Amino acid sequence: MKIEDLLAEVSRAHYPRPPATPAQVAAFEARVGWRLDDELRAFYLHCDGAELFRPLPDANYSLLPLSEIQRARVAIWGQDEDAAGSPSWYTLVDCQDTDFVLVDVAQQHDGRYPLLDAYHGTYPRVRPIATSFREFLERALHSGDTFFWLRK
């Protein structure tokens, strides 16, 4: 599916926040020191975060607003040191209980960042779960509110 179709689904059936402004996107990029890829930019200009399936506090999928995205090692362990995980991993989706889906901004494939599963019990060991935000969002929207990467 195209990202536009996925974003329309988020607006139609889920819990999006109001869109970020171009100035908010620019301020975010200046704060973190990396640029959103095209799919992430489209998402944040469409909605500055969203909950899928259920609103907070019950959402399994809470796509963070720009203001809440931070280095994973800070979000999970409260430390911004290399021993606490890669400096290129940033929180993108809060799955509750300090479990996150991360974006790895050190890697790009076809101009898109991969997404990783970060379980607090095994962090900083992570595993890839999607090659792009579009792939992640499509699989999440078709998951029935389960963590698609945990299915056997």
Beta strands, then each sheet from edge to edge (+ up, - down):
strand 1: 15-16
strand 2: 50-52
strand 3: 61-63
strand 4: 89-94
strand 5: 100-104
strand 6: 115-118
strand 7: 127-130
sheet 1: 1+ 2- 3+ 4- 5+ 6- 7+
end
